[in-house]
């Protein structure tokens, strides 16, 4: 820790050391997350996001659905194995397309709607990456179709697979690294550079984020934007900055367009802040400015609606409601994947015992509960988890937005201990890295790994 008596040279040394440690942590994060472009992504939500991005480029918002998408496969060698799957617009005479027919056979016919119920943020991001990659609107929509083994990366020439999929994985990969960096920045501002580094390490080695960074999912974009919005909100309160408040609202709105669970994050932060402000109102500090805080909130909300207003208008026009429930949603219960999810323990068990098994260091966050900012973090995480439990979410990635907050709180505790406990810290670092590498192998080469571990 730098004290008021620290010399300029000592401050520079601390900054330099922190920079080197942060670079090492980011390199470690890359080492865990580089496999994404080479893995199978032709199942689950991944082809849906790519298909929506393709429909946006070929049909615009009038075709923002999964209708009219055909699928064809090809092999990379002389075998019968179809290694790659290409998505392409179906013929004008075929209004449904292969994708909708396949989904209907799996009991997921509710996807056949005139407007997709998922906001367009992540498909727009993928479409922009597709444009920047120099692809024509109807070409370049390919995914790896089969499960590969590590030695296949040599046999099939990794460059071929990377060219096919790198642009789909780039957003998740970069947002994951960005979330690690923001975890450090916020942790360093709130608790000091050592705490920020520990928090960044825990985030870099968090097994669930390692998984999502290697999938064509919106989760890492959601986490990055929620953290960026939180940073802007903190700057707005610290510096009374209207611009920071506006940016925070816009970022939160974009996060909502990526994944609607951003609403849970905003609600959780709002609830905890409301409790804090209510307590402060009973004994207000001498320099408090409730009117200015109210203006900051109003500007933040204006930024939020500036970002999401267009989508909310489209939803209301198409569905007659801002939060539509697709027709036939109950049919998902017949899907085999849904049955696997329902066979897992309750969300309460998943988000306590399960997360403690995946990353024991994260659960050191509660060791400084008496400190106001740690209490704020823990209450925010509990509120957010309560929302996820209420909707019966049974995947670890659903709680990712609050994991960086817990990592910061745990980092604050780890930065305070030393002496005879240094050996324990070394074991924690080595153990977490080894455990995360083991889980990464399971996640990378087996699509069901995220569901089956640790239960």
C-alpha positions as CSV (number, residue, x, y, z in Angstrom):
1,X,0.0,0.0,0.0
2,X,1.2,3.5,-0.8
3,X,1.1,5.9,2.1
4,X,1.2,9.7,2.1
5,X,4.9,9.5,3.0
6,X,5.8,7.3,-0.1
7,X,8.4,8.8,-2.4
8,X,7.8,9.3,-6.1
9,X,10.3,6.5,-6.8
10,X,8.4,4.0,-4.6
11,X,5.1,4.9,-6.2
12,X,6.6,4.3,-9.7
13,X,8.0,1.0,-8.5
14,X,4.6,-0.1,-7.2
15,X,2.9,0.9,-10.5
16,X,5.6,-0.9,-12.6
17,X,5.2,-4.1,-10.5
18,X,1.4,-3.9,-10.8
19,X,1.7,-3.5,-14.5
20,X,3.9,-6.5,-14.9
21,X,1.7,-8.6,-12.7
22,X,-1.4,-7.5,-14.6
23,X,0.3,-8.4,-17.9
24,X,1.1,-11.9,-16.5
25,X,-2.5,-12.3,-15.4
26,X,-3.9,-11.3,-18.8
27,X,-1.4,-13.7,-20.4
28,X,-2.7,-16.5,-18.1
29,X,-6.3,-15.6,-19.1
30,X,-5.3,-15.9,-22.8
31,X,-3.7,-19.3,-22.1
32,X,-7.0,-20.5,-20.8
33,X,-9.2,-19.1,-23.5
34,X,-7.4,-19.5,-26.9
35,X,-9.1,-22.7,-28.0
36,X,-12.5,-21.2,-28.9
37,X,-12.1,-20.8,-32.7
38,X,-11.1,-24.5,-33.1
39,X,-14.1,-26.1,-31.2
40,X,-17.5,-27.3,-32.3
41,X,-20.1,-24.6,-32.3
42,X,-22.9,-26.1,-34.4
43,X,-25.2,-26.9,-31.5
44,X,-27.0,-25.1,-28.7
45,X,-27.4,-21.3,-28.9
46,X,-24.3,-20.6,-31.0
47,X,-25.9,-21.3,-34.5
48,X,-29.0,-19.4,-33.4
49,X,-26.9,-16.2,-32.8
50,X,-25.0,-16.7,-36.1
51,X,-28.3,-17.3,-37.9
52,X,-29.8,-14.1,-36.4
53,X,-26.7,-12.1,-37.5
54,X,-27.1,-13.5,-41.0
55,X,-30.8,-12.6,-41.2
56,X,-30.0,-9.1,-40.0
57,X,-27.5,-8.7,-42.9
58,X,-29.7,-10.3,-45.5
59,X,-33.2,-9.2,-44.4
60,X,-32.8,-6.5,-41.8
61,X,-35.0,-6.3,-38.8
62,X,-38.0,-7.4,-40.9
63,X,-36.4,-10.8,-40.9
64,X,-35.1,-10.9,-37.3
65,X,-36.1,-14.6,-36.7
66,X,-34.8,-18.1,-37.4
67,X,-37.0,-18.7,-40.4
68,X,-35.5,-19.2,-43.9
69,X,-32.1,-20.5,-42.8
70,X,-30.8,-23.6,-44.5
71,X,-27.9,-25.8,-43.3
72,X,-25.4,-27.7,-45.4
73,X,-22.2,-29.5,-44.3
74,X,-18.9,-30.4,-45.9
75,X,-15.8,-32.4,-45.1
76,X,-12.2,-31.3,-44.7
77,X,-10.8,-34.6,-46.0
78,X,-11.8,-37.6,-47.9
79,X,-13.8,-39.1,-45.0
80,X,-17.6,-39.2,-44.6
81,X,-17.3,-36.9,-41.5
82,X,-18.9,-33.5,-42.1
83,X,-16.5,-31.2,-40.3
84,X,-18.0,-27.8,-41.2
85,X,-21.6,-26.6,-41.2
86,X,-22.6,-23.6,-43.4
87,X,-25.7,-21.4,-42.7
88,X,-27.3,-19.9,-45.8
89,X,-30.6,-18.3,-46.8
90,X,-33.2,-20.8,-48.0
91,X,-34.8,-20.6,-51.4
92,X,-37.7,-18.2,-51.8
93,X,-40.1,-21.1,-52.1
94,X,-39.1,-22.5,-48.7
95,X,-40.2,-20.0,-46.0
96,X,-39.3,-22.3,-43.0
97,X,-35.8,-23.5,-43.7
98,X,-33.8,-26.4,-42.3
99,X,-33.0,-24.7,-38.9
100,X,-36.7,-24.2,-37.9
101,X,-37.6,-27.7,-39.0
102,X,-34.7,-29.2,-36.9
103,X,-35.8,-27.1,-33.9
104,X,-39.4,-28.2,-34.2
105,X,-38.3,-31.9,-34.3
106,X,-36.5,-31.2,-31.0
107,X,-39.6,-29.8,-29.4
108,X,-38.4,-26.2,-29.7
109,X,-41.0,-24.9,-32.2
110,X,-41.5,-21.7,-30.2
111,X,-38.6,-20.3,-32.1
112,X,-40.8,-20.0,-35.1
113,X,-42.0,-16.4,-34.5
114,X,-42.2,-13.3,-36.7
115,X,-39.8,-11.5,-34.4
116,X,-37.2,-13.2,-32.2
117,X,-37.8,-12.7,-28.5
118,X,-34.1,-12.2,-27.8
119,X,-32.9,-8.6,-28.1
120,X,-30.7,-7.9,-31.2
121,X,-27.6,-6.6,-29.4
122,X,-25.3,-9.7,-29.7
123,X,-26.5,-10.6,-33.3
124,X,-25.8,-7.0,-34.3
125,X,-22.3,-7.3,-32.8
126,X,-21.7,-10.6,-34.8
127,X,-23.0,-9.0,-38.0
128,X,-20.6,-6.0,-37.5
129,X,-17.7,-8.4,-37.1
130,X,-18.8,-10.3,-40.2
131,X,-18.8,-7.0,-42.1
132,X,-15.4,-6.0,-40.8
133,X,-14.1,-9.4,-41.9
134,X,-14.8,-8.5,-45.5
135,X,-17.5,-11.1,-46.1
136,X,-20.4,-10.7,-48.4
137,X,-23.9,-10.8,-46.8
138,X,-24.6,-14.4,-47.9
139,X,-21.2,-15.9,-47.5
140,X,-18.9,-16.8,-44.6
141,X,-21.5,-18.1,-42.2
142,X,-19.7,-21.3,-41.2
143,X,-19.2,-23.2,-38.0
144,X,-17.2,-26.3,-37.0
145,X,-19.8,-29.1,-37.1
146,X,-18.2,-32.1,-35.3
147,X,-16.5,-32.6,-32.0
148,X,-12.7,-32.6,-32.4
149,X,-9.9,-34.1,-30.4
150,X,-6.7,-32.2,-29.6
151,X,-4.7,-34.0,-32.3
152,X,-7.3,-33.0,-34.9
153,X,-6.0,-29.4,-34.7
154,X,-2.8,-30.7,-36.4
155,X,-4.5,-33.1,-38.8
156,X,-7.0,-30.5,-40.1
157,X,-4.6,-27.5,-40.1
158,X,-5.6,-25.1,-37.3
159,X,-5.5,-22.1,-39.7
160,X,-8.5,-23.4,-41.6
161,X,-10.6,-23.7,-38.5
162,X,-9.5,-20.4,-37.2
163,X,-10.4,-18.6,-40.5
164,X,-13.9,-20.2,-40.3
165,X,-14.7,-19.2,-36.7
166,X,-12.3,-16.6,-35.3
167,X,-14.7,-13.7,-36.0
168,X,-17.6,-15.4,-34.1
169,X,-15.4,-16.0,-31.1
170,X,-13.6,-12.7,-31.1
171,X,-16.3,-10.8,-29.2
172,X,-16.5,-13.3,-26.3
173,X,-12.7,-13.7,-26.1
174,X,-12.0,-9.9,-26.1
175,X,-14.9,-9.1,-23.7
176,X,-13.6,-11.8,-21.3
177,X,-10.2,-10.2,-21.3
178,X,-11.8,-6.8,-20.9
179,X,-13.8,-8.1,-17.9
180,X,-10.5,-9.3,-16.3
181,X,-9.0,-5.8,-16.9
182,X,-12.1,-4.0,-15.5
183,X,-12.0,-6.3,-12.4
184,X,-8.5,-5.1,-11.8
185,X,-9.4,-1.4,-12.3
186,X,-12.4,-1.4,-10.1
187,X,-10.7,-3.6,-7.4
188,X,-7.7,-1.3,-7.4
189,X,-9.9,1.8,-7.1
190,X,-12.0,0.4,-4.3
191,X,-9.4,-1.7,-2.3
192,X,-5.9,-1.0,-3.7
193,X,-3.7,-2.4,-6.4
194,X,-2.9,-5.7,-4.6
195,X,-6.6,-6.4,-4.2
196,X,-7.2,-5.6,-7.8
197,X,-4.5,-8.0,-9.0
198,X,-5.9,-10.8,-6.8
199,X,-9.4,-10.1,-8.1
200,X,-8.2,-10.1,-11.7
201,X,-6.4,-13.5,-11.1
202,X,-9.5,-15.1,-9.7
203,X,-11.5,-13.8,-12.7
204,X,-8.9,-14.9,-15.2
205,X,-9.0,-18.5,-13.8
206,X,-12.7,-18.7,-13.1
207,X,-13.8,-21.9,-14.9
208,X,-17.2,-20.7,-16.0
209,X,-15.9,-17.5,-17.7
210,X,-13.2,-19.6,-19.3
211,X,-16.0,-21.7,-20.9
212,X,-18.2,-18.7,-22.0
213,X,-15.1,-17.0,-23.5
214,X,-14.8,-20.0,-25.9
215,X,-18.5,-20.1,-26.9
216,X,-20.6,-18.0,-29.2
217,X,-22.6,-16.7,-26.3
218,X,-23.6,-13.2,-25.1
219,X,-22.5,-13.8,-21.5
220,X,-19.0,-12.2,-21.7
221,X,-20.3,-9.2,-23.5
222,X,-23.0,-8.9,-20.8
223,X,-20.4,-9.1,-18.0
224,X,-18.0,-6.6,-19.6
225,X,-20.8,-4.0,-20.2
226,X,-22.2,-4.4,-16.7
227,X,-18.7,-3.8,-15.2
228,X,-18.2,-0.8,-17.6
229,X,-21.5,0.6,-16.6
230,X,-20.7,0.1,-12.9
231,X,-17.4,1.9,-13.4
232,X,-19.1,4.8,-15.1
233,X,-21.7,5.0,-12.3
234,X,-19.0,5.1,-9.6
235,X,-17.2,7.8,-11.5
236,X,-20.4,9.8,-11.8
237,X,-21.0,9.6,-8.1
238,X,-17.3,10.4,-7.2
239,X,-16.9,13.3,-9.6
240,X,-20.5,14.4,-9.9
241,X,-20.1,13.8,-13.7
242,X,-23.2,14.0,-15.9
243,X,-21.2,12.6,-18.8
244,X,-20.2,9.5,-16.8
245,X,-23.8,9.0,-15.7
246,X,-25.0,9.2,-19.3
247,X,-22.3,6.8,-20.4
248,X,-23.2,4.4,-17.6
249,X,-26.9,4.4,-18.7
250,X,-26.0,3.8,-22.3
251,X,-23.7,0.9,-21.4
252,X,-26.3,-0.6,-19.2
253,X,-28.8,-0.3,-22.0
254,X,-26.4,-2.0,-24.5
255,X,-25.9,-4.7,-21.9
256,X,-29.7,-5.2,-21.8
257,X,-29.7,-5.6,-25.6
258,X,-27.0,-8.3,-25.3
259,X,-29.0,-10.3,-22.6
260,X,-32.0,-9.2,-20.7
261,X,-30.6,-10.4,-17.4
262,X,-28.8,-7.1,-17.3
263,X,-32.1,-5.9,-15.9
264,X,-31.4,-8.1,-12.9
265,X,-28.0,-6.6,-12.4
266,X,-29.4,-3.0,-12.6
267,X,-32.2,-3.9,-10.2
268,X,-29.8,-5.5,-7.7
269,X,-27.5,-2.5,-7.7
270,X,-30.5,-0.2,-7.4
271,X,-31.9,-2.1,-4.5
272,X,-28.7,-2.0,-2.5
273,X,-28.1,1.6,-3.4
274,X,-31.6,2.4,-2.2
275,X,-30.9,0.7,1.1
276,X,-27.7,2.6,1.5
277,X,-29.2,6.0,0.6
278,X,-32.1,5.4,3.0
279,X,-29.6,4.7,5.8
280,X,-27.6,7.8,4.9
281,X,-30.8,10.0,4.8
282,X,-31.2,9.3,8.5
283,X,-27.8,10.7,9.2
284,X,-26.8,12.7,6.1
285,X,-23.2,13.8,5.7
286,X,-22.5,17.5,5.7
287,X,-21.5,17.6,2.0
288,X,-24.4,15.5,0.7
289,X,-26.3,16.8,-2.4
290,X,-29.5,14.7,-2.9
291,X,-30.7,17.0,-5.7
292,X,-27.5,16.4,-7.7
293,X,-27.7,12.7,-7.0
294,X,-31.2,12.8,-8.4
295,X,-30.1,14.5,-11.5
296,X,-27.3,11.9,-12.0
297,X,-29.9,9.1,-11.7
298,X,-32.2,10.9,-14.2
299,X,-29.3,11.3,-16.7
300,X,-28.4,7.6,-16.3
301,X,-32.0,6.5,-16.9
302,X,-32.1,8.8,-20.0
303,X,-29.0,7.1,-21.3
304,X,-30.6,3.7,-20.6
305,X,-33.7,4.5,-22.6
306,X,-31.6,6.1,-25.4
307,X,-30.0,2.7,-25.9
308,X,-33.0,0.4,-25.5
309,X,-35.8,2.6,-26.7
310,X,-35.7,1.4,-30.3
311,X,-35.9,-2.3,-29.3
312,X,-38.7,-1.7,-26.7
313,X,-40.7,0.1,-29.4
314,X,-40.2,-2.8,-31.8
315,X,-41.2,-5.3,-29.1
316,X,-44.3,-3.4,-28.2
317,X,-45.3,-3.1,-31.8
318,X,-44.8,-6.8,-32.6
319,X,-45.9,-8.4,-29.3
320,X,-48.0,-5.8,-27.5
321,X,-45.8,-6.1,-24.5
322,X,-42.2,-5.1,-23.5
323,X,-41.3,-8.5,-22.2
324,X,-42.9,-11.1,-24.5
325,X,-43.3,-14.7,-23.7
326,X,-43.0,-16.8,-27.0
327,X,-46.0,-19.0,-27.9
328,X,-45.5,-22.7,-27.0
329,X,-42.7,-22.0,-24.6
330,X,-43.9,-24.9,-22.4
331,X,-42.9,-27.3,-25.2
332,X,-39.3,-26.9,-24.1
333,X,-40.0,-29.3,-21.3
334,X,-40.0,-32.1,-23.8
335,X,-36.5,-31.3,-25.0
336,X,-33.8,-33.7,-23.8
337,X,-31.4,-30.9,-23.0
338,X,-34.0,-29.3,-20.8
339,X,-34.4,-32.6,-18.9
340,X,-30.6,-32.6,-18.3
341,X,-30.9,-29.2,-16.7
342,X,-33.9,-30.1,-14.6
343,X,-32.0,-33.1,-13.2
344,X,-29.4,-30.8,-11.7
345,X,-29.6,-29.7,-8.0
346,X,-31.6,-26.6,-7.1
347,X,-30.1,-23.3,-8.1
348,X,-29.5,-22.5,-4.5
349,X,-27.1,-25.5,-4.3
350,X,-25.5,-24.6,-7.6
351,X,-24.7,-21.1,-6.6
352,X,-23.3,-21.9,-3.2
353,X,-21.7,-25.4,-3.1
354,X,-21.2,-25.6,-6.9
355,X,-19.4,-22.3,-7.2
356,X,-17.3,-23.0,-4.1
357,X,-16.1,-26.2,-5.8
358,X,-15.4,-24.5,-9.1
359,X,-13.4,-21.6,-7.5
360,X,-12.8,-21.9,-3.8
361,X,-11.0,-18.5,-3.7
362,X,-14.1,-16.6,-4.8
363,X,-15.8,-17.6,-1.6
364,X,-13.3,-15.7,0.5
365,X,-15.3,-12.6,-0.4
366,X,-17.4,-12.8,2.7
367,X,-14.4,-12.7,5.1
368,X,-14.6,-8.8,5.3
369,X,-18.3,-8.5,5.6
370,X,-18.1,-5.8,8.2
371,X,-16.6,-3.3,5.7
372,X,-19.3,-1.2,4.0
373,X,-18.1,-1.7,0.4
374,X,-17.7,-5.5,0.9
375,X,-21.2,-5.6,2.4
376,X,-22.4,-3.7,-0.7
377,X,-20.8,-6.2,-3.0
378,X,-22.2,-9.2,-1.1
379,X,-25.7,-7.8,-0.9
380,X,-25.7,-7.0,-4.7
381,X,-24.5,-10.6,-5.4
382,X,-27.2,-12.1,-3.2
383,X,-30.0,-9.9,-4.8
384,X,-28.8,-10.9,-8.3
385,X,-28.7,-14.6,-7.4
386,X,-32.2,-14.3,-5.9
387,X,-33.5,-13.1,-9.2
388,X,-31.8,-16.0,-11.0
389,X,-33.1,-18.5,-8.5
390,X,-36.6,-17.1,-8.9
391,X,-36.6,-17.9,-12.6
392,X,-35.1,-21.3,-11.9
393,X,-31.9,-20.7,-13.7
394,X,-29.7,-23.8,-13.6
395,X,-26.5,-22.8,-15.5
396,X,-23.5,-21.3,-13.8
397,X,-23.1,-18.7,-16.5
398,X,-26.4,-17.0,-15.4
399,X,-24.6,-15.5,-12.4
400,X,-21.5,-14.3,-14.2
401,X,-22.2,-10.6,-14.0
402,X,-21.6,-10.5,-10.2
403,X,-18.6,-12.9,-10.2
404,X,-16.1,-10.0,-10.8
405,X,-17.6,-8.2,-7.8
406,X,-17.0,-11.3,-5.6
407,X,-13.5,-11.7,-7.0
408,X,-12.7,-8.1,-6.0
409,X,-14.0,-8.7,-2.5
410,X,-12.1,-12.0,-2.2
411,X,-9.0,-10.2,-3.6
412,X,-9.3,-7.6,-0.8
413,X,-9.1,-10.3,1.8
414,X,-6.2,-12.1,0.1
415,X,-4.3,-8.8,-0.2
416,X,-4.5,-8.4,3.6
417,X,-3.1,-11.7,4.7
418,X,0.6,-12.6,4.7
419,X,3.4,-13.9,6.9
420,X,2.8,-17.6,7.6
421,X,-0.2,-17.6,5.3
422,X,2.0,-16.9,2.2
423,X,2.5,-20.7,1.7
424,X,-1.3,-21.1,1.7
425,X,-1.6,-18.3,-0.9
426,X,0.9,-20.1,-3.1
427,X,-1.0,-23.4,-2.8
428,X,-4.2,-21.5,-3.6
429,X,-2.7,-20.1,-6.8
430,X,-1.2,-23.4,-7.9
431,X,-4.4,-25.3,-7.0
432,X,-6.7,-22.9,-8.8
433,X,-4.6,-22.9,-12.0
434,X,-4.4,-26.7,-12.0
435,X,-8.1,-27.2,-11.3
436,X,-9.1,-24.6,-13.9
437,X,-6.9,-26.3,-16.5
438,X,-8.5,-29.6,-15.8
439,X,-12.0,-28.1,-16.1
440,X,-11.0,-26.2,-19.2
441,X,-10.1,-29.5,-20.9
442,X,-13.5,-30.9,-19.9
443,X,-15.3,-27.8,-21.1
444,X,-13.4,-27.4,-24.3
445,X,-13.8,-30.9,-25.8
446,X,-17.1,-31.9,-24.3
447,X,-20.1,-29.6,-24.9
448,X,-21.9,-31.0,-21.8
449,X,-19.0,-30.3,-19.5
450,X,-20.5,-27.0,-18.1
451,X,-23.7,-28.8,-17.2
452,X,-22.2,-31.9,-15.7
453,X,-19.4,-30.4,-13.5
454,X,-19.2,-30.4,-10.5
455,X,-22.5,-32.3,-10.2
